Amino acid sequence: MSNKKKQILSRLMALNNPKADKYLAKFARDVFVDIKKSQDNESILEGLDLLGEFVYKVPKEVVEIVRYIIEGKPKTTTLHKSPFGEFEGKSHKDLILKGIELLDHLRYI
């Protein structure tokens, strides 16, 4: 995930423009589709991080995504190998914690 993409999303959120809001809602739906297709927790967490940039503009979509993650079947944690040894990737618990963080940023649920 690039910082440039995050900056663009943050600027769109700040516009208070119906077209920008519509784009952000579509982007959130696209992120949800990507999350549903995802095979690993890392890419899901990346999508949740992107949603964090404009969570106020798409509360219904965020609630739906977080509900999907909480109720969904956990994906196995990926084992990553590096020159420093092996380490576990993100777990379902990490996704749930990120989802709770997103919900915490919403003003009204």
C-alpha positions in Angstrom: 0.0 0.0 0.0 1.5 3.3 -1.0 1.6 6.5 1.0 0.4 8.3 -2.1 -2.8 6.3 -2.3 -3.4 7.0 1.4 -2.9 10.7 0.8 -5.3 10.8 -2.1 -8.0 9.0 0.0 -7.4 11.5 2.9 -7.8 14.4 0.6 -11.0 13.0 -1.0 -12.4 12.6 2.5 -11.7 16.2 3.3 -13.5 17.6 0.2 -17.1 17.3 1.5 -18.2 16.8 -2.1 -21.0 14.4 -3.1 -18.9 13.1 -6.0 -15.9 12.5 -3.8 -18.2 10.8 -1.2 -19.7 8.5 -3.9 -16.2 7.6 -5.1 -15.1 6.7 -1.5 -18.3 4.5 -1.1 -17.4 2.7 -4.3 -13.8 2.3 -3.3 -15.0 0.8 0.1 -17.2 -1.7 -1.8 -14.2 -2.6 -4.0 -12.1 -3.1 -0.9 -14.8 -5.4 0.5 -14.8 -7.5 -2.7 -11.0 -7.7 -2.5 -11.3 -8.8 1.2 -13.8 -11.5 0.3 -11.5 -12.8 -2.5 -8.4 -12.6 -0.3 -6.4 -15.8 0.6 -4.3 -14.3 3.4 -4.7 -12.1 6.4 -2.0 -9.6 5.3 -3.9 -8.4 2.2 -7.1 -8.1 4.3 -5.3 -6.0 6.8 -3.9 -3.8 4.0 -7.5 -3.2 2.8 -8.6 -2.3 6.4 -5.7 0.1 6.6 -6.9 1.9 3.5 -10.4 2.1 4.9 -9.0 3.8 8.0 -8.2 6.8 5.8 -11.8 7.6 5.2 -13.8 5.6 7.7 -16.1 8.5 8.6 -17.4 8.8 5.0 -18.5 5.1 4.7 -19.8 3.9 8.1 -22.3 1.4 6.7 -19.7 -0.2 4.5 -17.2 -0.4 7.4 -19.7 -2.0 9.7 -20.6 -4.5 7.0 -16.9 -5.3 6.4 -16.0 -5.7 10.1 -19.1 -7.9 10.6 -17.9 -10.1 7.7 -14.4 -10.4 9.2 -15.7 -11.2 12.7 -18.3 -13.8 11.5 -16.1 -15.2 8.8 -14.0 -18.3 8.9 -10.5 -17.5 10.0 -7.8 -17.9 7.4 -4.6 -19.7 8.5 -1.7 -17.6 9.6 1.1 -17.5 7.1 4.6 -18.4 8.1 7.1 -16.0 6.7 10.8 -16.9 6.2 13.5 -14.3 6.4 17.3 -14.2 6.9 16.5 -13.5 10.5 14.4 -16.7 10.9 10.7 -17.6 10.6 7.9 -15.5 11.9 4.1 -15.7 11.8 2.1 -13.3 9.7 -1.1 -11.6 10.7 -3.8 -13.6 12.5 -7.6 -13.5 12.5 -7.2 -11.8 15.9 -5.2 -9.0 14.3 -7.9 -8.5 11.8 -10.6 -8.3 14.5 -8.5 -5.8 16.5 -8.1 -3.6 13.4 -11.9 -3.8 12.7 -12.6 -2.7 16.3 -10.2 0.2 15.8 -12.1 1.2 12.7 -15.4 1.0 14.5 -14.0 3.1 17.3 -13.3 5.9 14.8 -16.9 6.1 13.7 -19.0 8.8 15.3 -22.3 7.0 14.9 -23.0 3.3 14.4 
